[in-house]
Amino acid sequence: MKPILEDISSNLLQSSFYAYSYTTSAFDFKWHFHPEYELTYIIKGNGYRLIGNSHHEFSDDDFVLIGPNLPHTWFGKAATDDKFEAIVIQLPSEFVRRIIDFKETNHLKTLFEKSNCGLLFKDYPSDIKKMLLEMINSTGIEKMLALLNILTKLSFCSTTKISSSIYKYQINEEMEIRINKVCVFLQNNFSNDISLKKVADLVFMSESNFCKFFKKATSITFSYYINDLRINAACNFLLNSDENIKNIAYSCGFESLSYFNRIFLKRKQMTPREFRINHTLK
């Protein structure tokens, strides 16, 4: 899908990088990219995160580093009277290049190089929220030193690559309008019975042309994408409710329990029952 180019440079003013926190009632679907590196820490919130050709569920304390021009978005709504909270740090590529030019910052060079496919941090410091907020509220050289301290600590954390490859996209305005319309519809309706024809009609395409269009835009098939949405929702039910597995399968949009079990095993390498038991015990 064609992402929107976001202008961050106008926010820099007298700063070398842009850092801020914010609260919101919803993360709206906004598939976008920018030439800056981006650190995003979700203090509070849950939903789905799309980075490159990946689609994953996210929740509180999700922390990722995204490389330049890597398309991404977060999508989700808070419960009634609740709020989502996030901290975002955006680093211009030229700023990063200057930092990693020093021999003393080789560890940071590796970190930023790996971020081209997006990185999920797994064992970051327990006080990272405090460190990030203190950095945001600092000024001048103290702010710069706080950022370098955070980046140094993150460079020694274990990470997981998010996108399976450096994502390529086609710059096409019509494609952007269509794929964003489709993805928002699927995010809001995946638990319902959605036929291929219904979604193809949404963007005035034949079923065969739509399948080719969706694969070109997202790098995955339509059926894989919607099953991923449903499996992620099912995982949430398995972990946060006592509902039986059959009811969970139907409530997430699967037509039969056997198909749900087969897709779940393929995605998670374990059955729904094993997933519930293993994650409950942790």
C-alpha positions in Angstrom: 0.0 0.0 0.0 1.2 3.5 -0.7 2.0 5.3 2.6 1.6 9.0 3.2 4.8 11.1 3.5 4.8 12.8 6.9 6.6 16.1 7.3 8.6 16.1 10.5 11.3 18.6 9.7 9.0 21.5 10.3 8.6 20.4 13.9 12.3 20.5 14.7 12.6 24.3 15.2 15.8 24.8 17.1 16.2 21.1 18.1 18.3 18.4 16.4 15.5 15.8 16.9 11.8 15.8 17.7 10.6 14.1 20.9 7.1 14.3 22.5 4.5 12.3 24.4 0.7 12.4 23.8 -2.6 10.8 24.9 -5.4 9.9 22.7 -8.7 8.0 22.7 -7.7 6.1 19.5 -4.8 5.3 17.3 -6.3 6.0 13.9 -5.2 3.9 10.8 -2.6 6.2 9.1 -0.2 4.3 6.8 2.7 6.7 6.5 6.5 7.0 6.3 9.2 9.6 6.7 13.0 9.9 6.3 13.6 10.1 10.0 14.3 7.2 12.4 11.5 6.7 14.9 11.5 5.3 18.4 7.9 4.6 19.6 7.1 3.5 23.1 3.5 2.6 23.9 2.9 3.5 27.6 -0.7 2.3 27.5 -2.7 1.0 24.6 -3.5 -2.1 22.5 -4.5 -2.9 18.9 -2.5 -3.7 15.8 0.8 -2.4 14.5 1.7 -2.6 10.8 5.4 -2.0 10.0 6.7 -2.8 6.5 5.1 -6.1 5.5 4.4 -7.2 9.1 1.1 -7.1 11.0 1.2 -7.7 14.8 -0.8 -7.1 17.9 0.6 -4.6 20.4 -0.2 -3.7 24.0 1.2 -1.8 26.9 5.0 -1.3 26.9 5.5 -2.0 23.2 8.8 -0.4 22.2 10.1 -0.3 18.6 12.7 1.4 16.4 11.8 2.1 12.8 14.3 3.0 10.1 14.0 5.7 7.5 11.1 5.5 5.0 9.8 2.3 6.5 5.9 2.5 6.3 4.1 2.0 9.6 0.9 2.7 11.5 -0.7 1.8 14.8 -4.4 1.1 15.0 -6.7 0.7 18.0 -9.4 2.3 20.1 -9.4 2.8 23.9 -12.2 1.6 26.1 -14.9 4.1 27.1 -13.4 6.9 29.2 -10.0 5.4 28.8 -6.9 6.9 27.1 -3.9 5.6 25.1 -0.5 7.0 25.9 2.7 7.0 23.8 6.1 8.6 23.6 7.7 9.2 20.2 11.2 10.3 19.3 12.0 11.1 15.6 15.7 11.4 14.6 16.7 13.0 11.3 19.0 10.7 9.2 21.7 13.3 9.1 21.6 13.6 12.8 22.0 9.9 13.2 24.9 9.8 10.7 26.8 12.3 12.7 26.3 10.3 15.9 27.5 7.0 14.4 30.6 8.5 12.7 32.5 8.4 16.0 34.5 5.3 16.8 33.0 5.4 20.3 29.5 4.8 18.9 30.0 1.7 16.8 27.4 -0.1 19.0 24.8 2.6 17.9 25.8 2.1 14.2 24.8 -1.5 14.4 21.5 -0.6 16.1 20.5 1.8 13.4 21.5 -0.4 10.6 19.3 -3.2 11.9 16.3 -0.8 12.2 15.8 -0.8 8.4 13.3 -3.6 8.9 12.1 -2.3 12.2 13.2 -3.6 15.6 11.2 -4.7 18.6 13.0 -4.3 21.9 12.5 -7.3 24.3 14.5 -6.6 27.5 14.9 -2.9 27.8 15.5 -1.2 31.2 12.6 -1.3 33.6 12.8 2.4 34.1 12.7 3.3 30.4 9.4 5.2 30.8 11.0 7.5 33.4 14.1 7.9 31.3 12.1 8.9 28.2 10.0 11.4 30.0 13.0 13.0 31.7 14.6 13.3 28.3 11.5 14.9 26.8 11.4 17.4 29.6 15.1 18.3 29.4 16.6 21.0 27.2 19.9 21.7 25.5 22.9 19.4 26.1 21.1 17.6 28.9 18.5 16.4 26.4 21.1 15.3 24.0 23.1 13.4 26.7 19.8 11.7 27.9 19.1 10.6 24.4 22.5 9.1 23.9 22.2 7.3 27.2 18.9 5.8 26.2 20.2 4.7 22.8 23.3 3.1 24.4 21.2 1.1 26.7 18.9 0.0 23.9 21.9 -1.1 21.8 22.7 -3.8 24.3 19.1 -5.1 24.5 17.9 -8.2 22.6 15.7 -7.4 19.6 13.4 -9.0 17.1 13.3 -8.0 13.5 9.7 -6.8 12.7 9.4 -6.7 8.9 10.7 -9.8 7.0 12.4 -7.6 4.5 13.0 -3.9 3.7 9.5 -3.0 2.5 9.0 -1.8 -1.1 5.9 0.2 -2.1 4.5 1.7 -5.2 3.9 5.4 -5.2 0.4 5.6 -6.6 -2.3 7.9 -5.3 -5.2 5.7 -6.4 -3.6 2.6 -4.7 -3.2 4.6 -1.5 -6.8 5.6 -1.4 -8.1 2.1 -2.1 -5.8 0.1 0.2 -6.4 2.5 3.1 -10.1 2.2 2.6 -9.9 -1.6 2.5 -7.6 -1.9 5.6 -9.8 0.4 7.7 -12.9 -1.7 6.7 -11.2 -5.0 7.6 -9.9 -3.6 10.9 -13.5 -2.7 11.9 -15.3 -5.7 10.4 -12.9 -8.8 10.5 -15.2 -10.6 13.0 -18.1 -10.5 10.6 -18.6 -12.7 7.5 -16.7 -10.9 4.9 -16.7 -12.3 1.3 -14.0 -11.5 -1.2 -16.7 -10.0 -3.5 -17.8 -7.6 -0.8 -14.4 -6.2 -0.2 -13.6 -6.1 -4.0 -16.9 -4.2 -4.5 -15.8 -1.7 -1.9 -13.1 -0.5 -4.2 -14.9 -1.2 -7.5 -12.7 -4.1 -8.6 -13.3 -7.7 -9.8 -12.4 -10.4 -7.3 -9.4 -11.6 -9.4 -8.1 -8.0 -9.9 -8.6 -7.2 -6.2 -6.5 -10.2 -5.1 -3.6 -9.1 -7.4 -4.0 -5.5 -6.2 -4.0 -6.5 -2.5 -0.9 -8.8 -2.8 1.0 -6.0 -4.7 0.0 -3.4 -2.1 0.7 -5.4 1.1 3.0 -8.3 0.0 0.6 -10.8 1.5 -2.7 -12.4 0.3 -6.1 -11.1 1.3 -6.9 -14.4 3.1 -3.6 -14.3 5.0 -4.2 -10.7 6.1 -7.8 -11.2 7.4 -6.8 -14.5 9.1 -4.0 -12.7 10.8 -6.5 -10.1 12.2 -8.7 -12.9 13.4 -5.9 -14.9 15.0 -4.6 -11.9 16.9 -8.1 -11.1 18.2 -8.5 -14.8 19.2 -5.2 -14.6 21.1 -6.5 -11.7 23.1 -9.7 -13.6 24.0 -7.7 -16.7 25.0 -5.5 -14.7 27.4 -8.2 -12.4 28.8 -11.4 -14.4 29.0 -12.6 -17.8 30.1 -14.7 -18.2 26.9 -14.5 -21.6 25.4 -12.4 -22.0 22.2 -15.3 -22.8 19.9 -17.1 -19.6 20.8 -13.9 -17.6 20.4 -13.4 -19.0 16.9 -16.9 -18.0 15.8 -16.8 -14.6 17.5 -13.5 -13.7 15.7 -15.0 -14.5 12.3 -14.0 -18.1 11.6 -16.6 -20.3 9.9 -15.6 -23.5 11.6 -13.6 -24.7 14.6 -11.5 -27.1 12.6 -10.4 -24.3 10.2 -9.6 -22.0 13.2 -7.5 -24.7 14.8 -5.6 -25.4 11.6 -4.8 -21.7 10.9 -4.0 -21.1 14.6 -1.5 -24.0 14.6 0.1 -22.7 11.4 0.5 -19.2 12.8 1.5 -19.9 16.4 3.0 -23.4 16.1 0.7 -24.6 18.9 -3.0 -25.2 19.4 -5.3 -22.6 20.9 -5.5 -24.6 24.1 -1.7 -24.9 24.4 -1.4 -21.2 23.7 -3.9 -20.4 26.6 -2.1 -22.7 29.0 1.4 -21.7 28.2 0.8 -18.0 28.4 -1.4 -18.2 31.5 1.4 -19.9 33.4 4.0 -17.2 32.5 
